[in-house]
Amino acid sequence: MTTLPPPLRDPAALLTQALQDWGGHEDLWVYGYGSLIWRPEFDYAERRPATVRGWHRALKMWSRINRGTPECPGLVFALLPGGSCHGMAFRIPRADGAAVLTRLWAREMRMAVYDPRWLPCHTPHGPVRALAFTLSRRSPSHTGVLADDEYRRIFREACGLYGTTLDYAQRTLEELARHGIHDRHLERLLRLARHA
């Protein structure tokens, strides 16, 4: 199934805004809910379990490069409105914040699909304000409701630059479990893949 690419936004302008919103006067916090948990690709001074309220992790964002192709899009996680999400908050020392944010932008915002937001995260050591990559349900990259058979097909067929959607989902589930985080919805989706 071919889907249209999202409208282009300017990643550099969005990065400039994120740097201004952060300010550079204190350590930078980044919230991870998917692959950032198991492949952050940046050094951090601290990592804490963190819960974000008002948003939830969902395997409902089309991936046309990393986990699929334009002809056979795969899926990656997005942070969608509603519910709550258990993930990890990473603290990056202030001196390294701008460089880390710039590298993170090259990874997460190359296509400028996500809506970066500063969200309050609840951690065992108190609240922090962290950058999170969210997705609007109005985005062309949001899948909408997918039938179980469509998930099965995507798990079976979708593969991109970094591998398959199935490997990505399985790796995320394993890493969440390693940190004591249970995602029943993701567990259900992966059962569909096993029974395909």
N, C-alpha and C positions, 0 to 999 in steps of 0.2 A: 504494500500500500504506500503510495507516494503522498507526502504531505507538503504543503507550501512552507518555505522558510519564513522565519519571523521577519518583520520589518527591521531595517537597520537603524541602530542608535549609535551614538559616538562613545565607544568605550573610554577614550581618553578624557572626555568631558565628565563621564561618570566617575572615573578615578580621581580627577581633580576635586569633584564634589565630595567624594568619600574622604580624601585626605583633609579637606577643609572641615568636614564634620567631625573627624577624629581630633584634629587640632594639634597633635604632636606634643602635648604637654604632659601626657601620662602614658603608661604602657598600653599597647594595643591588644584588644581581645577579639578573637575570631571564634565563631560558633560553627562546629562541625556536626553534621547529622548523617552524612553518607560517606563518600570516599575520603573526605578530609580526615575522618577518624582513623582510617587505616593507611592513608598515604598523604599526609599533610604537605610534604615537600618543602617544609620550612622548619627552622630551628625555633624552639619555644622554651621559655623558662619554666612554665608550669602548665599542667593540663588538669582540668577539674570536670567531674560529671556535672552536667548542667541541664536544666529543664527550661524550655521556652513555652509560655502559655499563650494561647491564641493562634498557634501554628502547629502543623503536623507534617511529619515525613510521609511522602507519597511517591511511589514509582510511577509518576504520571507526567514526565517531561520527555518529549521526543529528543533523541540524540541521533543526528545525521552524520556525525564524524567519529566521535570517540567510541560509541557502542553500537553504531549502525551506519547506514549509508543513506543518501537521499532516496535511493530506490527501495531500500528496506530499513526504515528507521528503527533504531533500538530505543531503549528507555534508560533514563537516569533519574535519580531522586531529585525532588524539589521540596521546598518548604511552602506548603499551601495554607491559606487561612483556615482557622477553626481547630479546636481540640488542643492538644499539647504534644510536645516532642521531647524525648530524652536523648541527649547527645553529649558532646564534650565541648568545653570552652578552653581555648588555648591562649595563654598570655605570652605576648611577644614584648621584649624590653623596648622601651620608648626609642632608644637609639637605633634599633633595627626596624622599627615599625614601618617607615615609609618604604624601605627597600622590600620588606616582606609583602606589604600591600601591593606594591607594583608587580612583584612576581606572581602573587595570587591572582591579580587581575588578568595577567597573561594566560593563566590556566582557566579561570572560571568565567571570565567576561570577554573572551575573545570575540564571541558572537553577540555580546551584550544582550543576552536573553533574560538573565536573572534581573530581579529588582533588588539591589543591595539595600539592606535596612540595618539600622542599629537597634537591636532588640534587648530588652532586659532579660537576663539569664539568672535563674535561681541556682546557686551552687551550695555545697555543704559549708563553705566559708563565707557566705554572704552573696549579695547580688552583684553582678557585673553587667556592663553595657558592652555588647559584642556585635561585631559585624556578621550578618547572616545573609545568605543568598536565597531570596524568596522568589516565588513565581506567582503572577496573577493568573486567575482562571480565565481571564480574557486574552491571555497571550496565545498566539498561534502555536507556541511550543507546548501548551498544556493539552494533554490528550483527551480531556473529558473522560467520560465513563467508558471503560474498556470491558468487553465481555471476557469471561474466563478463557474461551477458545482463542481470543486475540492475544491474551497474555501467553498462552501455550505456544502459539505460532511465533511470537516475538522471541520467547526464550529458545525456541528451536532454531530460528533462522537469523536473528539479528547479530551482526558482528561488525565492529569498526576498528579504528586505529588502535585502540587499547584492548581489544578483545570483545567478548560476547556480553550481551546484557545479562545472561544467566550467570556468568562468572562474577560480574560486578555485583549482582544482587546477593549471590551466595557469600561472597567475600564480606560484604557489608553485614549480613546477618551473623556471620561467624565473629566478626569484630565487635558487634554490639553485644553478643552473648558473652564474649570475653570480659567485657566491662560490666556485666550484670544487667544489661538492658535487653528487655524482651519486646519484640515487635511482632505481635500476633498477626497483623495484616500481612507483613512480609513473609512470615512463616507459612501462611495459607497460600500465598502466591507461589512460593517455591514448592509446596506440595503439588500444585497444579503441574509444574514443570516435571516433577518426578513421575507423575502419572500420565504424562503426555504419550 
